[in-house]
């Protein structure tokens, strides 16, 4: 699918910006009508002609462009109707027909013309430089110039520019850009790392295995681009209908002229046949549905995505930041001592630690922090500190084991917590294990009923797609009632899972918030992004954005989309009935231009009123 930058002028249709073009035409149309009512016919007619030119020339250009591809669509019929109306002196009708069509197109595409800012965001965030060892010297070079086999040095706060294997050093690496997980992962010699990760603590020397366009981060950019290009817009009913309707009306008008020798009858047929109500049937329904959704903080990027939402029967979710809070927190303290006192001492020991788990402990303790008498960070293990005369070890199992601390008394509690997908911080005081702190990224409280409500609106399968470990993923899925789990996934694997579901016959929505989710968001039938917590890449790639990070609104969005499509079908059927009734009336001599236009305008009003009902649509769960 070839996309054109909407900011680049193209022919007559770009003489005016679409927004101001529609506004100007609408104002002139109103003035012309008012002048006509005052009897100032000359200026009224002149303004009608101006409206026809402003609105009609872009339509004519589209019609001519379609004709080059042997497509005779509604733009051609609108153009012929406007020309015909002008030829028989019905300048009001010509102006109304062209304005209604152009304004409807503007409304429908108002939120569709989004730039592909996701790709720009991804490219801008990619590692720009790399520090490599050449001839025994550390030199800084463009990231794309690193060669396979070279040693890359990465310090705290720097992005990893290559995919490779750690050869020396130890560090906590934030891999959220790749896995979507907020908790950094400890990396040491022999571990694999991916480009885009950020070293938060420590120092790494990495042997480059994949560089440049072959890195994980570059592949993410490629996958987003590929998936967006492959996702062609759904064919609108009106476009399919126009393939047959427009040529049929033209042939009918020609036959009427040939048989009756009445040019006015033929032109009247063309004018009456122009489906004004049909033309706006889809835009007004979509705009009303989109407007209702927007009031609830659900932003559809256009009517086509609202239509896609009505077909969704499977939803895949990212975990961190989407279903969970996205920030680790203390969920349990296991100790035989006073919990508050132990937490106070541990918080004091962690006071100067920059580790993400230390942050969770410090957030849990809201009192005055004691000052440690001594403090030492042990990379990849934890901290050793003296607090108020107590020797404290706070960290992972390995830290305590290396200090010959007996862990037997707390093994059972630790195993139980780890089975639930939680991270354990072990605590030893004065040479003895005295407890442990369980830390987890908990589900958002408002998503508890989400899966039940999704079933109520026709979703058959719910799937968890996460870069987190299997145990944590299964624990979250079980708690929330998610039917399928896919864990330890890279971005391209998330996209593969989406495509597998599509190949199985599902219409799939993907819900995510991170750069790592962007390929899956783009490849899904409907991409849903978190607005507040979501990255720019996720928000801009998605088709629907939840402004306030409320996944519990997804069932509402799906129900609204189904109501909108039902409303649209009502409008289309009504418009078709009116058009064919008018055509029949013209052919049998019972409907003339004045009566036909009166009925025509009433049908337009009826369609608008019916669509506006969507603004008051409510769905309670």
GIPE-V686083 format. One record per helix or strand of 2 or more residues. SS is the DSSP state (H for helix, E for strand). FROM is the first residue (numbers start at 1). TO is the last residue. If there is no record, write none. Layout:
ss-><SS SS>
from-><FROM FROM>
to-><TO TO>
This chain:
ss-><H H H H H H E E H E E H E E E H H H H H E H E E H H E E E H H E E H H E H E H E H E H E H H>
from-><12 18 41 74 91 117 129 137 143 151 163 176 185 192 198 212 216 237 263 276 298 303 314 329 339 356 374 382 390 397 408 423 432 445 450 461 470 484 491 508 515 526 536 544 551 593>
to-><14 37 68 87 109 125 134 142 145 155 174 179 188 193 210 214 230 260 273 295 300 309 317 335 349 364 378 387 395 402 419 429 440 447 456 465 480 486 503 512 523 530 541 546 587 616>
